[in-house]
């Protein structure tokens, strides 16, 4: 399942439609079945799929349009070379060749170097995409682990057995901070915070973008924090202030402050040294994820390399009809050039898109995954606090598994299945 999303600063709705990119949503079993079905190759050539293809929409203008115009001019000149040459010779006294062409060997030799340049650019960009997805996967895993550790390992009672309301409130406060971290990180790594209703155009100022994203972030924080609690309201107001340049760092420091002043206080029960060390390790992991994401965002592939590859590729595609005309003739030169250029430019375009992976990743779904995981951990912890464990061993005896009746549910290679 994919989503078409436009982050390009288009002048109008048509240009924004042409520049839409595809974002792959989190796959389910049903999506994998559709993705791997036997007719997938044929279905990609249906008219609806071709229209929805972002590669065609993004390359049709201006790249393919200009290459098509160049190919058409070369074909027109070569067909009417005598007439054009005579007119220009009489008007400007300029001698022109009777046929515009280049040897095929020129493109055969340079295509190897061009292929290496485009392939290296695409592979390097995909490595950045993989690293960005791995960092968010690490954020999801560490958020689950830390939320579970806070709820299970942080004692809610003091050494004297008294219930500590400060620690109980601190645990819920810390879990909310964990739920808030991916949300503010999403806004930190994308220009619009994954809000398609925020239209950013060429004349939109940075101040206007900041105002729009801050308003959207405030709405999301209201779903996580209680606006009627003074402490929580104060934190959210401080978080959305204009002078907070790095909101994920602000959330992490607030989480570190909560751990140091509440969870590690001996008078409130305190964490054991192992749990305290694991808490600090998780916070360090969060900081590493933030720093690695900022590294990807702030550091593109060396720009002279990208620009040289783009110039080389575009010139190669525009000069290609000079070699195609003697081989394909005036009828096939334009379509052959356009198809070849589409595949070459399409590979380079995909590499350029995944170079900034946070624009093509469903970050909002990762935020929802962390939020749902934390809520599940809290509900599970509350349930375990209420469960009476006195009859656990007796309950275990009630389960008498009949393996033979279960058949293939236990053994996928059971004899009841036909072997292929």
C-alpha positions in Angstrom: 0.0 0.0 0.0 1.4 3.4 -1.0 0.5 7.0 -0.5 1.1 9.8 -3.0 2.5 12.8 -1.2 3.7 16.2 -2.5 6.4 18.1 -0.7 7.5 20.0 -3.8 7.1 23.8 -3.8 5.0 23.9 -6.9 3.6 27.1 -8.5 0.2 25.6 -9.1 -1.9 22.4 -8.5 -0.7 20.9 -11.8 3.0 21.1 -11.0 2.3 19.8 -7.5 0.5 16.9 -9.0 3.3 16.1 -11.3 5.9 16.2 -8.5 4.1 13.9 -6.0 6.2 11.1 -4.6 5.2 7.7 -3.4 5.5 6.8 0.3 5.2 3.1 1.1 3.0 2.5 4.1 3.7 -0.1 6.7 2.9 -3.5 5.1 0.5 -6.1 6.4 0.0 -9.7 5.3 -2.7 -8.6 2.8 -0.3 -6.0 1.3 2.5 -8.5 0.9 0.1 -10.9 -0.9 -0.9 -8.1 -3.4 2.8 -7.1 -3.7 3.9 -10.6 -4.6 1.0 -11.8 -6.8 1.7 -13.5 -10.0 0.1 -10.9 -12.3 2.0 -8.0 -10.8 4.1 -7.4 -13.9 1.1 -7.2 -16.2 -1.0 -5.0 -13.9 1.8 -2.4 -13.8 1.0 -1.6 -17.5 -2.7 -0.9 -17.0 -3.7 2.7 -17.8 -4.5 3.5 -14.2 -1.2 2.2 -12.9 0.7 4.2 -15.6 -1.1 7.4 -14.6 -0.4 6.8 -10.9 3.2 6.0 -11.6 5.2 8.8 -9.9 8.2 8.2 -12.2 6.3 9.1 -15.3 4.6 12.1 -13.7 7.8 13.5 -12.3 9.9 13.0 -15.5 7.3 13.9 -18.2 8.0 17.6 -17.6 10.4 19.2 -18.1 13.0 16.5 -18.6 11.3 14.2 -21.2 9.5 17.2 -22.8 12.8 18.8 -23.5 14.5 15.6 -24.7 11.5 15.0 -27.0 11.7 18.5 -28.4 15.4 18.0 -29.1 14.8 14.6 -30.8 12.0 16.1 -32.9 14.2 19.0 -34.0 17.0 16.6 -35.1 14.6 14.4 -37.0 13.0 17.4 -38.7 16.3 18.8 -39.7 17.6 15.6 -41.1 14.5 15.0 -43.1 14.4 18.5 -44.5 18.2 19.1 -44.4 18.5 20.4 -47.9 15.7 22.9 -47.6 16.9 24.2 -44.1 20.5 24.4 -45.3 19.6 26.4 -48.4 17.5 28.9 -46.5 20.1 29.5 -43.8 22.8 29.7 -46.5 21.0 32.4 -48.4 20.0 34.3 -45.3 23.1 34.1 -43.1 25.7 32.6 -45.5 26.2 29.7 -43.1 27.2 26.2 -44.4 25.4 23.5 -42.4 25.9 19.7 -42.6 23.4 17.7 -44.6 22.9 15.2 -41.7 23.1 15.7 -37.9 24.5 12.5 -36.5 27.2 11.0 -34.2 28.8 7.6 -34.2 27.1 5.0 -31.9 30.6 4.3 -30.4 30.5 7.6 -28.6 27.5 6.5 -26.6 28.7 2.9 -26.2 31.9 4.1 -24.5 30.4 6.8 -22.3 27.4 4.6 -21.3 29.7 2.5 -19.1 31.0 5.5 -17.2 27.4 6.9 -16.9 26.1 3.7 -15.6 28.7 3.6 -12.9 28.0 7.1 -11.9 24.2 6.6 -11.7 24.5 3.2 -10.0 26.9 4.6 -7.3 24.6 7.5 -6.7 21.5 5.3 -6.4 23.3 2.7 -4.1 24.6 5.4 -1.8 21.2 7.0 -1.6 19.5 3.7 -0.8 22.1 3.1 2.0 20.9 6.4 3.5 17.3 5.2 3.2 18.1 1.9 4.9 20.0 3.7 7.6 17.1 6.1 8.2 14.6 3.2 8.5 17.0 1.3 10.8 17.2 4.4 13.1 13.5 4.6 13.4 13.3 0.9 14.0 15.8 1.3 16.8 13.8 4.2 18.2 10.7 2.0 18.2 12.5 -0.9 20.0 14.2 1.2 22.5 11.0 3.1 23.3 9.1 -0.1 24.0 12.0 -1.4 26.2 12.3 1.8 28.2 8.6 2.2 28.7 8.4 -1.5 29.9 11.5 -0.9 32.1 10.0 2.2 33.7 6.6 0.5 34.5 8.2 -2.8 35.8 11.4 -1.8 37.5 10.7 1.7 39.0 9.3 1.0 42.5 6.1 2.8 43.4 6.7 2.3 47.1 9.4 3.6 49.4 11.7 1.5 51.5 9.1 1.7 54.4 6.4 0.3 52.1 4.5 3.6 51.7 3.0 4.3 48.3 4.9 7.2 46.7 2.6 9.4 44.6 5.6 11.3 43.1 7.0 8.1 41.7 3.7 6.9 40.4 3.1 10.2 38.7 6.7 10.3 37.4 6.3 7.0 35.8 3.3 8.1 33.8 5.0 11.4 33.0 8.1 9.6 31.7 6.0 7.3 29.5 4.3 10.3 28.0 7.7 11.8 27.3 8.6 8.6 25.4 5.4 8.9 23.4 6.2 12.5 22.7 9.7 11.9 21.4 8.9 10.4 18.0 6.3 13.1 17.4 8.7 16.0 17.9 11.4 14.1 16.0 9.0 13.7 13.0 8.6 17.5 12.9 12.3 17.9 13.4 13.2 15.8 10.3 10.5 17.0 7.9 9.5 20.4 6.7 5.8 20.0 7.2 5.7 17.4 10.0 3.9 14.9 7.7 0.9 17.1 7.5 -0.4 17.2 3.9 -2.8 20.1 4.6 0.2 22.4 5.2 0.9 23.6 1.7 4.4 25.1 1.4 5.1 27.1 -1.7 8.1 29.0 -3.0 7.0 32.3 -1.4 6.2 30.8 2.0 8.6 32.2 4.5 10.3 30.2 7.2 8.3 32.0 9.9 5.0 31.0 8.3 6.2 27.4 8.0 7.2 27.5 11.7 3.8 28.9 12.7 1.9 26.2 10.7 4.0 23.3 12.0 3.9 24.6 15.6 0.1 24.8 15.4 -0.1 21.2 14.1 2.4 20.0 16.8 0.3 21.6 19.5 -2.8 19.7 18.3 -0.9 16.4 18.4 0.5 17.2 21.9 -3.1 17.8 23.2 -3.8 14.2 22.4 -0.9 13.0 24.6 -0.9 15.4 27.5 -3.6 16.5 29.9 -4.2 20.2 29.4 -5.9 20.4 32.9 -2.8 19.3 34.7 -0.6 22.3 35.5 2.7 20.4 35.2 1.8 18.8 31.9 0.4 22.0 30.5 3.5 23.9 31.5 5.7 21.4 29.7 3.7 21.5 26.5 3.7 25.3 26.5 7.5 25.3 26.9 8.0 22.7 24.2 6.2 24.7 21.5 7.9 28.0 22.3 9.7 29.7 19.4 13.1 29.7 21.1 13.2 25.9 21.3 15.4 25.0 18.3 15.8 21.3 19.0 12.6 19.9 20.5 13.7 16.2 20.5 16.7 17.2 22.6 14.4 19.2 24.9 12.2 16.1 25.5 15.3 13.9 26.1 16.7 16.3 28.7 13.3 16.4 30.4 13.3 12.6 30.5 16.8 12.5 31.9 15.8 15.1 34.5 12.8 12.9 35.5 15.0 9.8 35.8 17.6 11.6 37.9 15.3 13.4 40.3 12.5 11.0 40.8 13.5 7.4 39.8 17.0 7.5 41.3 16.1 9.2 44.6 16.8 6.8 47.5 14.1 8.5 49.7 11.5 7.5 47.1 12.6 3.9 46.8 15.2 4.4 44.1 16.3 2.2 41.2 18.8 -0.6 41.7 22.2 0.1 40.0 21.5 -2.3 37.1 18.1 -0.7 36.2 19.6 2.8 36.6 22.4 1.9 34.2 19.9 0.5 31.7 17.9 3.7 32.0 20.9 5.8 31.1 21.8 3.4 28.3 18.4 3.9 26.7 18.7 7.6 27.0 22.1 7.5 25.3 20.5 5.4 22.5 17.9 8.0 22.0 20.6 10.7 21.7 22.5 8.6 19.2 19.4 8.1 17.1 18.7 11.9 17.1 22.3 12.6 16.2 22.4 10.0 13.4 19.1 11.3 11.9 20.4 14.9 12.0 23.6 13.7 10.2 21.5 12.2 7.4 19.3 15.3 7.2 22.2 17.9 7.3 24.7 16.1 5.0 23.7 15.2 1.4 25.8 13.2 -0.9 28.7 15.3 -2.1 26.9 17.9 -4.2 29.6 18.3 -7.0 29.2 14.5 -7.6 25.4 14.8 -7.8 25.6 17.8 -10.1 28.2 16.2 -12.4 26.1 13.1 -12.7 23.0 15.1 -13.5 24.8 17.1 -16.2 26.4 14.1 -17.7 23.1 12.2 -17.8 21.1 15.0 -19.2 23.6 15.8 -22.0 23.9 12.1 -22.8 20.1 11.8 -23.2 19.8 14.9 -25.3 22.6 13.9 -27.7 21.3 10.3 -28.0 19.0 11.0 -31.0 22.1 11.9 -33.0 23.2 8.3 -32.7 19.7 6.8 -33.0 18.7 8.6 -36.2 21.0 6.7 -38.6 19.9 3.4 -37.0 16.2 3.9 -36.2 15.3 6.5 -38.8 12.9 9.5 -38.4 10.0 7.5 -37.2 11.5 5.6 -34.3 14.2 8.0 -33.2 11.9 10.0 -30.9 10.2 7.1 -29.1 13.4 5.1 -28.7 15.2 8.2 -27.3 12.3 8.9 -24.9 12.1 5.3 -23.6 15.8 5.1 -23.1 16.0 8.4 -21.4 13.0 7.6 -19.2 14.8 4.5 -17.8 18.1 6.3 -17.2 16.5 9.4 -15.7 14.1 7.3 -13.6 17.0 5.5 -11.9 18.6 8.8 -11.1 15.3 10.3 -9.9 14.7 7.4 -7.5 18.2 7.8 -6.1 17.6 11.5 -5.6 14.3 10.9 -3.7 15.6 8.3 -1.3 18.7 10.4 -0.6 16.5 12.3 2.0 14.8 9.2 3.5 12.6 11.0 6.0 10.5 12.5 3.1 9.6 9.0 1.8 9.2 7.1 5.1 5.7 6.9 6.9 7.0 8.6 10.0 3.5 9.1 11.4 2.9 5.4 11.4 6.1 4.8 13.4 4.8 7.4 15.9 1.5 5.6 16.1 3.4 2.3 16.7 5.3 3.7 19.6 2.2 5.4 21.1 0.2 2.2 20.9 3.0 0.1 22.3 3.4 2.4 25.3 -0.3 2.4 26.0 -0.4 -1.4 25.8 2.5 -1.6 28.3 0.7 0.7 30.7 -2.6 -1.2 30.5 -0.8 -4.5 30.9 1.1 -3.2 33.9 -2.1 -2.0 35.5 -3.7 -5.4 34.9 -0.8 -7.2 36.4 -1.0 -5.1 39.5 -4.6 -6.3 40.0 -4.1 -10.0 39.2 -4.0 -12.4 42.1 -1.2 -14.9 41.5 -2.2 -17.4 44.1 -3.7 -19.9 41.7 -1.2 -19.7 38.9 0.3 -23.2 39.4 -3.1 -24.9 39.6 -4.2 -23.1 36.4 -1.3 -24.5 34.5 -2.4 -28.0 35.1 -5.7 -27.4 33.3 -3.9 -27.1 29.9 -3.5 -30.6 28.5 -2.3 -30.1 24.9 -3.3 -32.9 22.5 -0.6 -32.5 19.9 -2.1 -35.1 17.5 -5.4 -33.2 17.4 -3.7 -29.9 16.7 -1.9 -31.4 13.7 -0.3 -28.9 11.4 -0.9 -26.0 13.9 2.0 -27.4 15.9 4.0 -29.0 13.1 3.8 -27.3 9.7 5.3 -30.4 8.1 2.7 -32.7 9.5 1.8 -35.8 7.5 -1.7 -34.4 7.0 -0.3 -32.0 4.4 0.4 -33.1 0.9 4.0 -32.8 0.0 4.7 -30.9 -3.2 
